[in-house]
Amino acid sequence: MSASASRPSRIRSLSVSLAGAVGVVAAVVAGATIWLMLTDPITVAEAIDTGEVGPLVQELADVLYDAFVGLIKYL
């Protein structure tokens, strides 16, 4: 009976952890997008105008990679 009592607790804990991880990823991507809008507005405007998100995604990946490398160097 104790195994069935702890199962909902594990599921609840897993769902809270998953929601937290999704929230952190969304916040990082939103912050990087805002940073990209401030530092490279031409790429963002062109992506919005043409509807092609490939260059925007590439620039966003570059921003996130540079931030990650900078964080690793700092540590």
Distance bins in CASP14 RR format, pairs under 12 A and 6 or more apart:
PFRMAT RR
TARGET T0000
AUTHOR 0000-0000-0000
RMODE 2
METHOD distances of the structure
MODEL  1
1 7 0 0 0 0 0 1 0 0 0 0 0
2 9 0 0 0 0 0 1 0 0 0 0 0
3 9 0 0 0 0 0 1 0 0 0 0 0
3 10 0 0 0 0 0 1 0 0 0 0 0
4 10 0 0 0 0 0 1 0 0 0 0 0
4 11 0 0 0 0 0 1 0 0 0 0 0
6 12 0 0 0 0 0 1 0 0 0 0 0
6 13 0 0 0 0 1 0 0 0 0 0 0
7 13 0 0 0 0 0 1 0 0 0 0 0
7 14 0 0 0 0 0 1 0 0 0 0 0
8 14 0 0 0 0 0 1 0 0 0 0 0
8 15 0 0 0 0 0 1 0 0 0 0 0
9 15 0 0 0 0 0 1 0 0 0 0 0
9 16 0 0 0 0 0 1 0 0 0 0 0
10 16 0 0 0 0 0 1 0 0 0 0 0
10 17 0 0 0 0 0 1 0 0 0 0 0
11 17 0 0 0 0 0 1 0 0 0 0 0
11 18 0 0 0 0 0 1 0 0 0 0 0
12 18 0 0 0 0 0 1 0 0 0 0 0
12 19 0 0 0 0 0 1 0 0 0 0 0
13 19 0 0 0 0 0 1 0 0 0 0 0
13 20 0 0 0 0 0 1 0 0 0 0 0
14 20 0 0 0 0 0 1 0 0 0 0 0
14 21 0 0 0 0 0 1 0 0 0 0 0
15 21 0 0 0 0 0 1 0 0 0 0 0
15 22 0 0 0 0 0 1 0 0 0 0 0
16 22 0 0 0 0 0 1 0 0 0 0 0
16 23 0 0 0 0 0 1 0 0 0 0 0
17 23 0 0 0 0 0 1 0 0 0 0 0
17 24 0 0 0 0 0 1 0 0 0 0 0
18 24 0 0 0 0 0 1 0 0 0 0 0
18 25 0 0 0 0 0 1 0 0 0 0 0
19 25 0 0 0 0 0 1 0 0 0 0 0
19 26 0 0 0 0 0 1 0 0 0 0 0
20 26 0 0 0 0 1 0 0 0 0 0 0
20 27 0 0 0 0 1 0 0 0 0 0 0
21 27 0 0 0 0 0 1 0 0 0 0 0
21 28 0 0 0 0 0 1 0 0 0 0 0
22 28 0 0 0 0 0 1 0 0 0 0 0
22 29 0 0 0 0 0 1 0 0 0 0 0
23 29 0 0 0 0 1 0 0 0 0 0 0
23 30 0 0 0 0 1 0 0 0 0 0 0
24 30 0 0 0 0 0 1 0 0 0 0 0
24 31 0 0 0 0 0 1 0 0 0 0 0
25 31 0 0 0 0 0 1 0 0 0 0 0
25 32 0 0 0 0 0 1 0 0 0 0 0
25 64 0 0 0 0 0 1 0 0 0 0 0
26 32 0 0 0 0 0 1 0 0 0 0 0
26 33 0 0 0 0 0 1 0 0 0 0 0
27 33 0 0 0 0 0 1 0 0 0 0 0
27 34 0 0 0 0 0 1 0 0 0 0 0
28 34 0 0 0 0 0 1 0 0 0 0 0
28 35 0 0 0 0 0 1 0 0 0 0 0
28 60 0 0 0 0 0 1 0 0 0 0 0
28 63 0 0 0 0 0 1 0 0 0 0 0
28 64 1 0 0 1 0 0 0 0 0 0 0
28 67 0 0 0 0 1 0 0 0 0 0 0
28 68 0 0 0 0 1 0 0 0 0 0 0
28 71 0 0 0 0 0 1 0 0 0 0 0
29 35 0 0 0 0 0 1 0 0 0 0 0
29 36 0 0 0 0 0 1 0 0 0 0 0
29 56 0 0 0 0 0 1 0 0 0 0 0
29 57 0 0 0 0 0 1 0 0 0 0 0
29 60 1 0 0 1 0 0 0 0 0 0 0
29 61 0 0 0 0 0 1 0 0 0 0 0
29 63 0 0 0 0 1 0 0 0 0 0 0
29 64 1 0 0 1 0 0 0 0 0 0 0
29 67 0 0 0 0 0 1 0 0 0 0 0
30 36 0 0 0 0 0 1 0 0 0 0 0
30 37 0 0 0 0 0 1 0 0 0 0 0
30 60 0 0 0 0 0 1 0 0 0 0 0
30 64 0 0 0 0 0 1 0 0 0 0 0
31 37 0 0 0 0 1 0 0 0 0 0 0
31 38 0 0 0 0 0 1 0 0 0 0 0
31 39 0 0 0 0 0 1 0 0 0 0 0
31 60 0 0 0 0 1 0 0 0 0 0 0
31 63 0 0 0 0 1 0 0 0 0 0 0
31 64 0 0 0 0 1 0 0 0 0 0 0
31 67 0 0 0 0 1 0 0 0 0 0 0
32 38 0 0 0 0 0 1 0 0 0 0 0
32 39 0 0 0 0 0 1 0 0 0 0 0
32 40 0 0 0 0 0 1 0 0 0 0 0
32 44 0 0 0 0 0 1 0 0 0 0 0
32 56 0 0 0 0 0 1 0 0 0 0 0
32 57 0 0 0 0 0 1 0 0 0 0 0
32 59 0 0 0 0 1 0 0 0 0 0 0
32 60 1 0 1 0 0 0 0 0 0 0 0
32 61 0 0 0 0 1 0 0 0 0 0 0
32 62 0 0 0 0 1 0 0 0 0 0 0
32 63 1 0 1 0 0 0 0 0 0 0 0
32 64 1 0 1 0 0 0 0 0 0 0 0
32 65 0 0 0 0 0 1 0 0 0 0 0
32 66 0 0 0 0 1 0 0 0 0 0 0
32 67 1 0 0 1 0 0 0 0 0 0 0
32 68 0 0 0 0 0 1 0 0 0 0 0
33 39 0 0 0 0 0 1 0 0 0 0 0
33 40 0 0 0 0 0 1 0 0 0 0 0
33 41 0 0 0 0 0 1 0 0 0 0 0
33 43 0 0 0 0 0 1 0 0 0 0 0
33 44 0 0 0 0 1 0 0 0 0 0 0
33 47 0 0 0 0 0 1 0 0 0 0 0
33 48 0 0 0 0 0 1 0 0 0 0 0
33 53 0 0 0 0 0 1 0 0 0 0 0
33 56 0 0 0 0 1 0 0 0 0 0 0
33 57 0 0 0 0 0 1 0 0 0 0 0
33 59 0 0 0 0 1 0 0 0 0 0 0
33 60 1 0 0 1 0 0 0 0 0 0 0
33 61 0 0 0 0 0 1 0 0 0 0 0
33 63 0 0 0 0 1 0 0 0 0 0 0
33 64 0 0 0 0 0 1 0 0 0 0 0
34 40 0 0 0 0 0 1 0 0 0 0 0
34 41 0 0 0 0 0 1 0 0 0 0 0
34 44 0 0 0 0 1 0 0 0 0 0 0
34 60 0 0 0 0 0 1 0 0 0 0 0
34 63 0 0 0 0 0 1 0 0 0 0 0
35 41 0 0 0 0 0 1 0 0 0 0 0
35 44 0 0 0 0 0 1 0 0 0 0 0
35 59 0 0 0 0 0 1 0 0 0 0 0
35 60 0 0 0 0 1 0 0 0 0 0 0
35 62 0 0 0 0 0 1 0 0 0 0 0
35 63 1 0 1 0 0 0 0 0 0 0 0
35 64 0 0 0 0 1 0 0 0 0 0 0
35 66 0 0 0 0 0 1 0 0 0 0 0
35 67 0 0 0 0 1 0 0 0 0 0 0
36 42 0 0 0 0 0 1 0 0 0 0 0
36 43 1 0 0 1 0 0 0 0 0 0 0
36 44 1 0 0 1 0 0 0 0 0 0 0
36 45 0 0 0 0 0 1 0 0 0 0 0
36 47 0 0 0 0 1 0 0 0 0 0 0
36 55 0 0 0 0 0 1 0 0 0 0 0
36 56 1 0 0 1 0 0 0 0 0 0 0
36 57 0 0 0 0 0 1 0 0 0 0 0
36 58 0 0 0 0 0 1 0 0 0 0 0
36 59 1 0 1 0 0 0 0 0 0 0 0
36 60 1 0 1 0 0 0 0 0 0 0 0
36 61 0 0 0 0 0 1 0 0 0 0 0
36 62 0 0 0 0 1 0 0 0 0 0 0
36 63 1 0 1 0 0 0 0 0 0 0 0
36 64 0 0 0 0 1 0 0 0 0 0 0
36 66 0 0 0 0 0 1 0 0 0 0 0
36 67 0 0 0 0 0 1 0 0 0 0 0
37 43 0 0 0 0 1 0 0 0 0 0 0
37 44 1 0 1 0 0 0 0 0 0 0 0
37 45 0 0 0 0 1 0 0 0 0 0 0
37 47 0 0 0 0 0 1 0 0 0 0 0
37 48 0 0 0 0 0 1 0 0 0 0 0
37 56 0 0 0 0 1 0 0 0 0 0 0
37 59 0 0 0 0 0 1 0 0 0 0 0
37 60 0 0 0 0 0 1 0 0 0 0 0
37 63 0 0 0 0 0 1 0 0 0 0 0
38 44 0 0 0 0 1 0 0 0 0 0 0
38 63 0 0 0 0 0 1 0 0 0 0 0
39 59 0 0 0 0 1 0 0 0 0 0 0
39 60 0 0 0 0 0 1 0 0 0 0 0
39 62 0 0 0 0 0 1 0 0 0 0 0
39 63 1 0 0 1 0 0 0 0 0 0 0
39 66 0 0 0 0 0 1 0 0 0 0 0
39 67 0 0 0 0 0 1 0 0 0 0 0
40 46 0 0 0 0 1 0 0 0 0 0 0
40 47 0 0 0 0 0 1 0 0 0 0 0
40 55 0 0 0 0 1 0 0 0 0 0 0
40 56 0 0 0 0 1 0 0 0 0 0 0
40 58 0 0 0 0 0 1 0 0 0 0 0
40 59 1 0 0 1 0 0 0 0 0 0 0
40 60 0 0 0 0 1 0 0 0 0 0 0
40 62 0 0 0 0 1 0 0 0 0 0 0
40 63 0 0 0 0 1 0 0 0 0 0 0
41 47 0 0 0 0 0 1 0 0 0 0 0
41 48 0 0 0 0 0 1 0 0 0 0 0
41 49 0 0 0 0 0 1 0 0 0 0 0
41 56 0 0 0 0 0 1 0 0 0 0 0
41 59 0 0 0 0 0 1 0 0 0 0 0
42 48 0 0 0 0 0 1 0 0 0 0 0
42 49 0 0 0 0 0 1 0 0 0 0 0
42 55 0 0 0 0 1 0 0 0 0 0 0
42 56 0 0 0 0 0 1 0 0 0 0 0
42 59 0 0 0 0 0 1 0 0 0 0 0
43 49 0 0 0 0 0 1 0 0 0 0 0
43 50 0 0 0 0 0 1 0 0 0 0 0
43 52 0 0 0 0 0 1 0 0 0 0 0
43 53 0 0 0 0 0 1 0 0 0 0 0
43 54 0 0 0 0 1 0 0 0 0 0 0
43 55 1 0 1 0 0 0 0 0 0 0 0
43 56 1 0 0 1 0 0 0 0 0 0 0
43 57 0 0 0 0 0 1 0 0 0 0 0
43 58 0 0 0 0 1 0 0 0 0 0 0
43 59 1 0 1 0 0 0 0 0 0 0 0
43 60 0 0 0 0 1 0 0 0 0 0 0
43 62 0 0 0 0 0 1 0 0 0 0 0
43 63 0 0 0 0 0 1 0 0 0 0 0
44 50 0 0 0 0 0 1 0 0 0 0 0
44 51 0 0 0 0 0 1 0 0 0 0 0
44 53 0 0 0 0 0 1 0 0 0 0 0
44 54 0 0 0 0 0 1 0 0 0 0 0
44 55 0 0 0 0 1 0 0 0 0 0 0
44 56 1 0 0 1 0 0 0 0 0 0 0
44 57 0 0 0 0 0 1 0 0 0 0 0
44 59 0 0 0 0 1 0 0 0 0 0 0
44 60 0 0 0 0 1 0 0 0 0 0 0
44 63 0 0 0 0 0 1 0 0 0 0 0
45 51 0 0 0 0 0 1 0 0 0 0 0
45 55 0 0 0 0 0 1 0 0 0 0 0
45 56 0 0 0 0 1 0 0 0 0 0 0
46 52 0 0 0 0 1 0 0 0 0 0 0
46 53 0 0 0 0 0 1 0 0 0 0 0
46 54 0 0 0 0 0 1 0 0 0 0 0
46 55 1 0 0 1 0 0 0 0 0 0 0
46 56 0 0 0 0 1 0 0 0 0 0 0
46 59 0 0 0 0 0 1 0 0 0 0 0
47 53 1 0 1 0 0 0 0 0 0 0 0
47 54 1 0 0 1 0 0 0 0 0 0 0
47 55 1 0 1 0 0 0 0 0 0 0 0
47 56 1 1 0 0 0 0 0 0 0 0 0
47 57 0 0 0 0 1 0 0 0 0 0 0
47 58 0 0 0 0 0 1 0 0 0 0 0
47 59 0 0 0 0 1 0 0 0 0 0 0
47 60 0 0 0 0 1 0 0 0 0 0 0
48 55 0 0 0 0 0 1 0 0 0 0 0
48 56 0 0 0 0 1 0 0 0 0 0 0
49 55 0 0 0 0 0 1 0 0 0 0 0
49 56 0 0 0 0 0 1 0 0 0 0 0
50 56 0 0 0 0 1 0 0 0 0 0 0
51 57 0 0 0 0 0 1 0 0 0 0 0
52 58 0 0 0 0 0 1 0 0 0 0 0
53 59 0 0 0 0 0 1 0 0 0 0 0
53 60 0 0 0 0 1 0 0 0 0 0 0
53 61 0 0 0 0 0 1 0 0 0 0 0
54 60 0 0 0 0 1 0 0 0 0 0 0
54 61 0 0 0 0 1 0 0 0 0 0 0
55 61 0 0 0 0 0 1 0 0 0 0 0
55 62 0 0 0 0 0 1 0 0 0 0 0
56 62 0 0 0 0 0 1 0 0 0 0 0
56 63 0 0 0 0 0 1 0 0 0 0 0
57 63 0 0 0 0 0 1 0 0 0 0 0
57 64 0 0 0 0 0 1 0 0 0 0 0
58 64 0 0 0 0 0 1 0 0 0 0 0
58 65 0 0 0 0 0 1 0 0 0 0 0
59 65 0 0 0 0 0 1 0 0 0 0 0
59 66 0 0 0 0 0 1 0 0 0 0 0
60 66 0 0 0 0 0 1 0 0 0 0 0
60 67 0 0 0 0 0 1 0 0 0 0 0
61 67 0 0 0 0 0 1 0 0 0 0 0
61 68 0 0 0 0 0 1 0 0 0 0 0
62 68 0 0 0 0 0 1 0 0 0 0 0
62 69 0 0 0 0 0 1 0 0 0 0 0
63 69 0 0 0 0 0 1 0 0 0 0 0
63 70 0 0 0 0 0 1 0 0 0 0 0
64 70 0 0 0 0 0 1 0 0 0 0 0
64 71 0 0 0 0 0 1 0 0 0 0 0
65 71 0 0 0 0 0 1 0 0 0 0 0
65 72 0 0 0 0 0 1 0 0 0 0 0
66 72 0 0 0 0 0 1 0 0 0 0 0
66 73 0 0 0 0 0 1 0 0 0 0 0
67 73 0 0 0 0 0 1 0 0 0 0 0
67 74 0 0 0 0 0 1 0 0 0 0 0
68 74 0 0 0 0 0 1 0 0 0 0 0
68 75 0 0 0 0 0 1 0 0 0 0 0
69 75 0 0 0 0 0 1 0 0 0 0 0
END
